[in-house]
Amino acid sequence: MMPTSRRTFLKSAAATSAVVASSRILPAAPFSLPIGLQLYSVRNLLPKDFDGTLKQLYAAGYREVEAAGYFNKSAADFRHAMDQAGLHCISTHLTLSLLQTQLNQAIDYAHALGLQYIVCSSSGGVHRNPAAKGEPTLDDWRYIAGEFNRVGQAIKAAGLTFGIHNHTPEFAVIDGVTVYDELLRLTDPKYVVFEMDCGWVIASGHDPVAYLSKTPERFPLMHVKDMARQPDGKFHSVVLGHGVADYHRILKAATGLKHYFIEQEEFAGDPMTELREDADYMRKLDI
């Protein structure tokens, strides 16, 4: 063994220490997570061929899914179809009104399906006063935040995690207050997490990175969706990489991310072909 000089040894030790230190502070790369899909993307295909559609998704590269309805299937049948296709159903979307009225049944189904998360897909125009009509007021949203805490506490007690998904109404500004900011402020992190739908955040005129950078731990779930403004002046869902979303930047900020689900709501061509393009985009994305 050749003797090592003190200078060489110190240089080597310093280099090793730097590598170790950097490996401790670098977050896991979000793109390395399994490719997931929100099954709303195939809502028109599943009723025609449930098992076959799931198998096509696996062949396209998807490994995790989030449910959007159960298509009149028992939890046992739903889970069997997932197992046969090689997919893992991580999460489900349910409306707040359903969670308010059928929470125990929702939890039982989630347990049988092997879910980790139950996510509120929409507040569905819930009001503090059930007889009220129209858009929710700020007081209504504050009531909704309280309901999120109540539901989230029950779901946590059942060994699951409760999350909130957004569209654009959550970014309404009422009396100078942005609703989404108020929901983040009023919901208890012990009971409520957020599933950011980046496409709708962008369509509402906001920047996903601004929220992800501030409290990344509150966003373990994400909908990866691209949006492009169409001739009608509105944003529409498009194949990933064909819109305005910068997922290199977004996912780099999403250091608390545990699962993501691609969601494409509209298709210009064959849905399965475009969903394969979405999966390929995520495989090739360099964070």
N, C-alpha and C positions, 0 to 999 in steps of 0.2 A: 504494500500500500504506500503510495507516494505521500509524503508529508504535505500538509496544507498550511499555507502561510496565514498569519492572523488577518491580513488585509483581505485575502481571498475568502476566508471563512466568514468574515463580517459582511462582505458584499453578498455572499450566498444567503446568509441568514436574513439579511434585510430584504432581499428579493422574495424569499419564501414568506416572510411575515407580511409583506405587502399583498401577495396573492391571497393568503389566508384571510387577511382583513377585508379585502375587497369582496371575497366570496361570501363573507358574513353579511355584508350590507346590501348586496345586490338582491332585489326581489326575484321571485320565480318569474320566468318569462310567460306572460299570459297566453301567447300563441302555442305554448307547449301543452296546454290543457286539451282534453278530448274535445273533438268537434261536436257541438250540440245543435239541436234544431227544435224550435218551437213548432209543435205539430199543427198549429193554426195554418202554417205554410202549406200543409197538404190536406186541409179540411175538405176539399172537394174530391180528393182521391181516396181517402180512407173509407168512406161509406161504400165505395164501389169495390174495393179490394183491400181490406184492412191488412191482412197478413202479407200480401204481396207488396203493398206499398212500403211497409216497414222493412221488408227484406231489400227492397230497392234502395232505401235510405242507408242501410248498412253498407251495401255495395258501393254507394256514392262516397262513403267515408265517415258517415255519422256514427257516433257511438253513444251519445247521451241525448235524451229528449225531454221536453217539457210538455205535459198534456194540456190540451185545450178542449175539454169535453171528453166523455168516456164512451160515446157512440153506443149507448144502451148495453154496454158490456159489464159483467160483474168484474170485481177487482181481480178475481182468480183468472178469468178469461183474458182480461187486459194484460195482466202480468205474464201469463203464459205466452201470449203473442209477442210480447217484448223479448222474453227469454229465447223464444224460437228464432227471432230475428237477430239476436245478439246485441240488442239495445238495452240501455239502462235508463229507466224513467226516474229522473232526479226530482222533478218538481211538477206542480199542477197549477193551473189558473182557475180561480173561482171568484165570482163577484162578491162584493161586500154584503149585498142583500142576502145571498145564499149563506154566507158565513155567519150572518146574524141569526138566521132561522134554522140552519141545518148543520151547525158546527160539529156536533158529535158524530153525525153520519159522515161528514167530510173527513174527520180525523180517522174514523174507523177504516174508510176506504183507502186513505193515504197509508195507513199502517199495512193493510193487506197488499197494497201495491209496492211497498218498500220505498216510499218517497222520503226525501230529506226535507223538502220545503213545500209549504202551501203559500201561494202568492195571490194576493188580491189583484185580479185583472183590471177591475174598474170599480169605482165607488157607485157607479150607476145612478147618479143623481140623488144619492141619499141626502135627506134633510133631517135636521133636528126635529122639526114638526112633520110627521108623516103626511100630513095633508097639504104641505107646501108644494108649489110647482115652480118650474123655471130653474135657472142656474143656481147652484149652491152659493150662499152668501159666505162671508168670511167666518161668521159664527157657525154656519153649517160645516165648513171645513174643519173648524176646531172641534166640533162634535165628532166628526169623522175620525180625526186624529185620536180622540179618546176611545172610539170604537176599535181602532187599530191596536191600541195598547191592550184593551180588554181581550180581543180575539188573540193577539199575539201571546199574551200571558197564558191563556188556555192551551194554545198550540205548543208553547214551550213546555208546559207541564206534561204534555203528552209525548215529549221527546222529539218534537219537530221544530222547525224554524219558520216563522211567518215573515213574508215579505210584501212589499208594495211595488206594483208595476205602474208606470206612468204612460199617459198619452199627452195631449196638449192642454187639457183643462187644468192640470196640476200646475201649469205655469201661468195661469191667469194672474193678473195683478188687481187686487181688490183693496180699496182704501189704502193704496200705496204699499201693500204687502204682497209679495209673490207667494202664492199658495204652497209651492214646493218647499220653499224655505221655511214656511210655517210648519209643514208636516215634519221636516227634519228636526225642527226645534222642539216640537211638542211630543213626538213619539219617543218612547224609551228604547235606547239601543239594546237593552237587555231582552226586549221582546219583539222588536221590529227591525228588520233590515230592508234595504231597498234594492230592487231590480231595475236598474236604469235601462230604459229603452232609448238608446242613443239616437235613433232615427227621429223619434218624436221630440226629443230634447232639441235637436237641431232645427226641426220644423217649427218649433215654438220660438226660435230666435235666440236660443241659449247655447252655451258651450259645455259639452259633457266634461271636458277636462277641468273646468273651473270647480265643479262639484267633486270630481274624483280626486283632485289634488288636495282639496281641503279636508275631506273626511273619507279617505279610501276604505277604511275598515267598515263603513256603513254600506258598502256596495259589493257584496260577495257574488251577486248575480248580475247578468247583463244580457240585454237583447242586442245582438249585433245586426244592425239594419242600415242599409244605405238608402238615401233619399235624393231625388232629383226634381227640380222644379219643371213642371210640364207646361204646355201651351195654355192650359186653363189657369195658370198662375199659382197652382197649388203644388205642394210637395207630394210625390208619389213614391212608393217603394219600388226599388230597382235592384238588379244584380249587384252584389258587392263589387266595389271598384268602379261602378258606372255613375255614381252620384257624388255628393259633396262631402261625405264623411271621411275623415282622415283617421283610419283605425291604427296606423302606426303610432300616431300621437295619442290617441284615446287609450289604447291598451297599454302603452308605456306608463300612463298615469294611473291605471287600474291595478294598483299593487295589492289591493285586498280581494281581488277577483278569485273565486273558486270554481265557478261554472259559467259558461256563456252559451247562449242559444241563438243561432242564426234565425232570423225571422224575415221572410220575404212575403209580403201580403198580396202583391200583384205581380203578374207575369206577362211579358210581351210575347213569349213563345211557350214551348213545352215546359211545364213546371219542373219535372224531374231533371231535365237537361240544365235548366238554370240553377237548380239547387246543387247539382254537381259542380257547376261553375262557382257557386258560393263556397262550397267546401274546398275546392282547389285554391280559391283566393286566400282562405285562412291557412291552408297548408304552406303556401308560398310567402305569407306575410312575414316580413323581417322586422322584428321589434328591436 
